[in-house]
Amino acid sequence: MSGRFVRSSKYREEQCYDNIRISKNAWDTNLVKANPTYLSVNWEASGGGAFAVIPLNEKGRLPDQLPLFRGHKAVVLDTDWNPFDDSLIASGSDDGKAFIWRVPDDFTLRTEEKEEPRDVAPLKQLSGHSRKVGHVLFNPAAANVLATSSGDYTVKLWDVEAGSPRLTLKHTDIVQSLSWSANGSLLVTTSRDKKLRIWDVRQEAPAHVAPGHAGAKNSRVTWLGEHDRVATTGFSKMSDRQLGLWDIRDPKEPIGGFQMLDSISGVCMPFWDDSTQCLYLAGKGDGNIRYFEYEHDKFEYLSEYKSGDPQRGVAFLPKRGVNMHENEVMRAFKTVNDSYIEPISFIVPRRAEVFQGDIYPPVVGTKPAMSAAEWFEGAEGLPPKIDLESVYEGEEPTEIPPNSKPPSRVPSSSTLLSASKKEPEPSPSKPELEPIKEPPRPSPALRSPPPSMKEQTSSIAALASKFDDKEDSSSGEDDTSSFEEVAKPVERYQPRLPEKHTENTEPEAITRKLSSPVSPTKLAAPISPSKPASSGPPSSGPPSSGPPSSGPPSSSSQPLPASLPASLDQITLLDIKTLLETQSRTILGQSEKIALLTEEVDRLKNTIGDRM
């Protein structure tokens, strides 16, 4: 979410609740409370205290005369809706009483003409405090269990059905704020003595007492849903607004210290959304609502809703009452100028064509986990949850087990500790990759000493006999590539002269650049030895060979002289000299070409490697 996706009402007459007289009493309270059906407002009334209940669907300008909930003898200081019954509400007053009310069926603010609005009378009175009742708060897990704080420095736990207080939590100063744990077994309070207390309420004794915010102004506290953490807002000694995160098992000091917010003088009201793990902070006297995400035991700032209209009271709607068809994750109601109430929608900016399960996990429904009698006897547990997808489809809410948690929930420290002890799951074996074999680099061309006369004579004879019977087959070949591999010719037995060298000189197939296939017709008539090479047995002498670095003779070398004698016996000294010079030039030319080809291959490899 971001600030630009927080939508306030654009049209006051159509979207807001106008013509409202909000109480001007200075007691630090939220002034308004909301549930999916109604909105309660502390009313500025004469002749005793009263509050108004506004159906959420009756927007716009309200009538001048409204049916009020009257019964208190002094101003109403706080109200709270029953989490399991949308028509049941409790109120606390400056007269030291707490009342239980029920909203009539088909309740509406708009009456017929000339018909006087009828006020609503209380259903039950809870008497037990000696001074004003400043806060009322229903238990979030047990049915009809109510906590009330008073100026007599006590918090009383009431069985609403019986109408009597069952437990009393004694403080040393006025209680400024209180909040229940998710299972309703613990209660956290802040008071004017700057102490943070965590109560095991059925023991009527605090489990932990820790110093809270050091400032003199009021502090607030809220329990972070099913986590074992609480968040507080208050002031430092220099009157800077602070935010604190506390571990209820060891609340000696806030986790990571206090986080400074700003220097505004108004009290900061915290609201927790357990489904998105977000904390909303609304300041009194300013028009901003900032929100944080709780993750890894710290609050990460997300964004802020800013408005020029200051607010005195703010209420947030329970998650089961938001508009899921518009991806609304939270809805707030803020009082403006004590004359109208403006709704503010927090919307996730995405298409809302189907149900968005990641932002709407199961939430607490309207069924309690236990009765009041069971709770006072020591039972505890989380209430059942409902699947919001069934509500999205317009069906009856589907109940699911209470231990279902949202997928994005941050685990508590104990969960993280147990998770860290789990053995890692074996990852699927991956096939071993074979190493890439690099092509062998060509060896640099080396120049060997010029061959001897006997080697030249033997190589010439071998070359002439090599092409003896391949005229027809080689003449029809077509070279279509600039680089062609010439097949190795069939070996034939050749007459070999006795030599000192024993190296094998049969030419290997090489890759070379040719413009036309080799044709033996370009050569002179083959040398005819004294005995036919095709019919005579191999000589007993060792095979003769040319130098291995010179490579096999090819068509790229110069052709043999046409005046080559027909017999080896007729070779004269001049002919031998001529042959030696020819072979030397051939070897030199081949060596130069091999060097050029080697450089060309290296250059091509480097080019291909750069592109890859």
N, C-alpha and C positions, 0 to 999 in steps of 0.2 A: 504493500500500500504506500501511497504517497500523499502529500498534502493536497495536491491538485485533484485527487480522487475522493476527497471528503466533501460531500455535498450538503450545504445548508439550504434552507428553504429560500427560494427565490421570490415567491409571492406570499406576502404575509397573510393576506386575507384567505388564501386557499390552503396553505400548508401549515400555518402556525395556529396556536390556540390563543386567541386574542381576547381582550377585555377581562383580564384576570387581576385580582387584587391579592398579591402575594404578601405573606406576613412580613412585617418589618422588624420583628423581634431580633435581638442581637445574639441570641444563642447560636453556637456554632453547630449547624446541622445542614443537611443537604437540601432541605425545604421541599423537595419533590422525590417521589418514588414511582416506579413504573413496573408493570407486568404486561404480558401480551394483550391484555384486554383493556386495562384502565391505567390512568395516571392520577396519583394523589398529590394535592398541593396544600401546604400550610396556608390557611386563609386569614386575611386581615379582617377580622369580624369584631363587632361590638357585642356587649352583653354576654361575655364568656368566650371560650375558645371554640374553634370549628376548623374543619378542613374540607376541601372539595375533592370529589372524584369525577374525573373527566373520561368518558369513553374515548378511546384512541381514534375511532372513526368519525368523531364529531369535531372536525377541524373548522377553522375560520373564526369569525367573531361570535363569542358566546353571549347568551342573554344577560341582561343586567341583573336579573334575579335568578339565582341558581339554587337547586336543592342542596343544602349543606349537611354535613355530618356533625350534628351538634350534640353535646352532652357534657363536655368539660366545662368547668367553672373558670378556667384560666386559659391562656393562649396555648395552642397545640405546638409542641416543640419538635416532634418527630413522628413518623409513621413508617410502617413496613408491611409488605404484602406477604401472605402465607405462600411459601414456594410450591405447595401441593394443592392449593385451592385459590383460584384467581379471584374469587369474590369475597375472600376473608382478609381483613386488614386489622392491624393493631395500631394504636396511637398512644403517645405519652404526652403529658401536659405539665404545665407549671403548677397545677393543683395537686401534684403528688400521686395522681391516679394514672392507670393504664386501662384503656378500654379495648374491647374486641368488637368489631363491626362486620356486618355482612351487607354487601351491595345487593339491593333488590333485583329480582329478575327483570329483564327488559328495562334496565335503568337508562334514563336519558335526561339530558339537560334541557331539552326543548319541549316545553309544555304547550298545551292548547291556549288559544287566546282567552284572556280574562280568567285564566286558571292559575291560582297561586301555587308556586312550587312547594312540595312537601319535604321537610327535612327528615333525615334518617336518624333513628335513635340507636344507641349502642346495644350490642347483643349481650355483653358481659363486662362487668367491672372487676379490675384487679387492684385490690387495695393492700398495701403493705409497706410502702415507702413513706418516710416522714417528710421528705422534701420533694422538689420537682423531679419528674422523670424526664431525663434528657435524651435517652436513646432506647429504642425498642428494636429487637432483632430476633427473627424466628430461627430455630434450629434447621440446618439444611438437610438433615437426614431423618430426624424423628418427627412424627406428626404432632402438631399442637404443643410444642415446647418453645417457650418464649423467654428471652433474656431481656431484662430491663436494668438500666443504670440510673442512678439517682444522685442528687446532691447530698444525700446522707452517707456518701462514700461506699456504697454497696452496689453489687450487681445481684439481682435475684433471678432465679430460674423457676419459671411457672409451668404448672400443668394447666393448660388453658381449659381443658374439659372440666377439671375439678375446680378451677378458679382459685387455686391457692398456691403460694410459693413453697417450693420443696427444698431448694438449696439457696445459700447466700454466700457470696464471695466478697470479703471485706477488704477494702482498700484504705489507704491513708490520706487520700485526697480525691477531688472530683475526677470521675472517669471522663476522658475526652473522646475515646473511640474504642470500639470492640469489634471482633470478627471471629467467626466460627471456623473450625477445621472442616474438611469435606465430609468426614464421617460423623461430625457433631459431638465428638468426645472431648475435644480441647477448645479452649477459648483464649484469645489473646487480647490484652487491653493496654491502652496507654492512659496515663493520668497526669494531672497537673504537677505531681511530684517528680516528673521527668523520668519515670520508671517504665520499663517494658515488662509486663508480666504474662507468663504463659501458664494457664490454669488447667489442672485436671479437675474439671468442674465437679465431678461426683465425689471427689475427695475434699472439696471445699478448701483447697490449699493450692498456692501457686507452686508449679513444678520448677519454674525458673523465674528469677527476678534479675533484670539487667538494667544498667543505665541506658536511657534512650537519648533523644536529641537534647542538646544542652541549652537550646534557646528557651526564652520565656513564653513564646506563643504556643498555640495549640499544635498538637501532633496527631496524625492519623495513622491507622494500621489496617492492613487487609491481608487475609490468608491467601496464599497462592494455590488455590484449588486443592488438588490431591498431592501436591508437593509437601515436603516437610520444611517449608520456607515461608516466612512472612516478610512483607514489605512495609516500611514505614516512611512517612513524609513528616518533616518538621523543620526546625530552624536551628542554626548554629548560634553561638554567642554573639556573632557579628550580624545576626538577623538575615543570614543567607539561607534560602530554601534548600533543603537537603533531601536526598533519597537514600534509604538504607535497606539492605537485604540481610536477613537474619536466618541462621540455622537454629531451629527450635530445640535441638538437642544440646547445643552449646552456644547460647546467645550472649556470651560475654561482651562481644563487640560485633559490629556488622561485618559481613564478608567483604573483604577488600576495602573497608572503611566507608565513610559517608561520601556520597556523590553529590557535589554541589550542582544545583539547577540554575538558580538566578538569585537576584536580590529583591524580588517583588515581595511586598509585605503580606499578601493574601495567603490564607491557608490553602494547601494543595490537597485535593480530594483524590484518593487512589481508587481505581476500579480494575478488577482482574477479569480477563477472559480466558477461561481454562481451555477452550478449544483451539484457539490460535496462539496460546502462550504469550499473550500481550498484556502489558500493564498500561492503563490510560491514566494520565494525571491532568486533572482540571483544576485550575487555580481560581480562587475567589477574588473578585475584583479585577480580573483580566479576562479577555475573551479567547484565550488559547487553550487547546487541548493537545498535549503532546503524548506520544505513545512509544513504548519501548518493547522490544522482544526479549523474553527471558531465555537465555541459552548459556550453558556451561557456567552456572552460578554467577551470572552477571547480566545486567540489563544493557542491551544494545539499542541505542537511540535509532528510531526509524524515521519519524517525521513529525509534523506539528500542524494542527488545524488552527488557523489564525483568524481572528475576527476583531473588529473594532468595537463590538458591543460587549461590555463587561457582564459577567454572570455572578450571581450570588448562590445559585443552587443548580445542581446537575444530577441527573439520574440516567442510568443505562438500562436498556431493555434486556431481559434474559434471552439467551441465544435461540430458544425455540420460538421466539416471536419475531425474528428478523425476516426480511423479504429475500428468500433464497433464489427467486427467479431473477433478481437483479444483482446477485452476488454481494448482497449486503452482509457484512460480517458483524457489525455492531451498529447500534443506533442510540444516540444520546439525546436527552431533552435538557435544554438549558434555559434558565429564566433570564429575561432581558428587561431591564428597566422596571422590574417588579410589575409589569403590565401584560406581558405575553410570554409564551413558552415556544421555543423554536426547536424543531427536530433536526438532528444532524446525522446523516447516514455515512458510514464508513464502508466504502464499496471497493472490492477488488476489481481492477480494470482488466476484465477478460470477457469473452463471449459467454453468454448465459443461456445457451440453448439446451443444455442438459444439466443434470445434477452434478455439482462440483464436490465430490466426496472428500477431497483433500482439505478443503476449508470448512466443511460441515461434518465433523466427526460426531459420533453419538454423544448426546447430552442428557443431563438429568431431566426426567419427565415429571409427571404429576403424581407419582406413586411413592410414598415414603418407604424407608427401609424397615421401620419399626414403629410401634405405637409409643405414646408418651409413657405409659406404664412400663413397657419393656425397657425403654431408655433409662428411666430412673432406677430400674433394677440392675443396670449395668451392661445391657446389650449395646452393641455398636456395629456399624456396617455402612457401606455405601448404598444409596438408593438406586433402584434400577434406572437404566438409561433407555432412551428411545432413539430409533434410527430416523434421522432427519430426511432420508430419501423417501420414506413412506409419507411424511408430511409434505414433501415437495410434490409428490404425485397426487395429493389431495385425498389420501386414504387415512384410515385410522392409524395412529402412531404404533409402530412395531416395537415391542419391548425387547431389550437385549440384556445380557448379564451386566451387572454394575462394574465389573472389572475391565470392560472394553475401554481402551484408551485411544486417543487420536494417533494417527500414524506419525505425526510430526512432534509428538510429545518428547520433551527432553527428559531422560531418565534421571532419577534422583542419584545422590552420591552413593547410596547403598547399591542401587542397580548398576551404576557404573563400576563399583568395586567388584561385584559378583561377575559382571560381564568381562572384566579384565582377567579373571582367573580361568576363564574357559580356554580349553585348548583350541588352537587354531585349526580350522577345518582343512583337511588335505586338499590342496589345489589339484585339479586334473593335470595329469602328466602331459607335458608337451613334447612332441616329437623333436628329437635332436636334429638340428639343422646341419647338413653336411657343409663343410667349409668349401667356399668357392675356390675352385682351382684356377689360378691365373694361367693364361696361355704361356708356354715357354717363350722367353725372350730370345730372339735370334742372336746367335753368336756373331761377333764382329768378323768381318771378312779379313782373313789373314793371307798374306802372300808367302808362299813357300818358295824354296830355291827352285830354279828352273830344272825340269826333268832331264834325265840323262838321255843319250842317244838311243840306248836300248829301250828305255821306257817309252820314248816317242814312237819308235818303230812298232812296239807291241800295241800301243794305244791306237795307232793308225790302222793296223790290221784288224783290231777288235771293232773299231768304228765302221770300217768298210763292210765287215761281215754282219754287223748288226742290222743294217738296212738291206741286206741281200734279198730277202723274200717278202718284203713288206711294201712293195711299190703300189700294188693294187689296193690294198686295204687302207693305206694312209693317204692316198690321193683323194679319196672321196670325203674326208673329214672336213667339217665346217667349224671354224673357230668363231664363236659368237661373243666371247667374253675377253676382256682385256687381260684377265688372269685365268689361266687354264692349267689344269694339272695333267701332265702328259703321263699316260700309263706306262708302267714299267715294261720294257720289251721282253720277249721270251728269250731266256738264256740259251745260248748255243755253245756247243764245245768249239773252241778255237785252238788252232796250233799255237803253242806258246814257246817262245824262245827261252833258253836258260838265262835266268837273271838272278841277281843277288837279292832283289826285293821279294818279299812274300806277301805284300799287301794285296787285298782284293780290290780291284778297280772296276768292278761291274757298276755302271752308273745307276744311282737311285732316281726315283721319280721326283722331280722338282717342280716348283711353281714359278713360272716366268711369264714375261710379257712378250707375246708374239703377234705379228700382223697376219700371218698365214701359217697353215699347218706345215710341218716339216715334210718335205718331199725328197725322197732319195734320188729323184731324177735330176736334181740340181747338182748332185755330186758326180764326180768322174766315175768311170767303171771301177768296180770293186777290185781290190787287190786279190790276185789269185795266187795263193801259196803253192808251193811245190806239190802239196797233197791237198785234195779238196777238203775244205773245213767241214762240210756237211756230212761227209762219209768217213773221214778218218777218225780214229779213236783219239781221245784226249791225250795230250802230251804228258809225259811223265814229269816234266818240269813244273815248277811252282807257277801258279797263275800270276801273270803280270798285271800291273796296275799303274794308273797315273796317280799323281799326287792327290790326296783326298781334298785338299783345300781348293784345288783348281776347278773342281766340279766336272761333271760329264761334258763331253763335247756336244754342242747344240748347233742348230741352224743359224743362230745369231753370230756364230764365228764365221770367219772367212772360208770360202769353199776351197777344197783341195786343188792343187794345180792340175791342169788338164794333162800335162806331160808326165803324169805319175807312171813310172815303169810298171810293167806287168808282173815282174818277179822281184823278189827281195834280193836276189843275187845281182840284179842289174843296177841296184842303188849305188850311186857314186858318192863321193865325198861332197860334191857340190849340191847334189839333191838332198843329202842329209842336212847340210847347212841351211838350205832353203826351208826344209821342213822345220828345223829348229827355230828359225826366225819367225815362221808362220805361227807355230805353236806358242812361242813366247808372246807374240802380239795377241793371239787369241786368249791366252790366260790373263794377260793384263787387262784386256777389254772386259772379260767376264768378271774379274775381280772388281773393277770399277762399277760395273752394272750391279753386282751383288751389294756393294756398299750403298749405291743409290737406292736400291730396293729396300734395304734394311732401314735407311733413314726415312723412306716413305712410309713403311709399316709403323715405325715408332711414332711418326707424326700423326697418322690416322688413329692410333691407339690413344694418344694424348687428347686428340679432338673428341673422340667418343667418350673418354673418361670425364672430360669437362662438362659435356652435355648431360651425362647421367648424374 
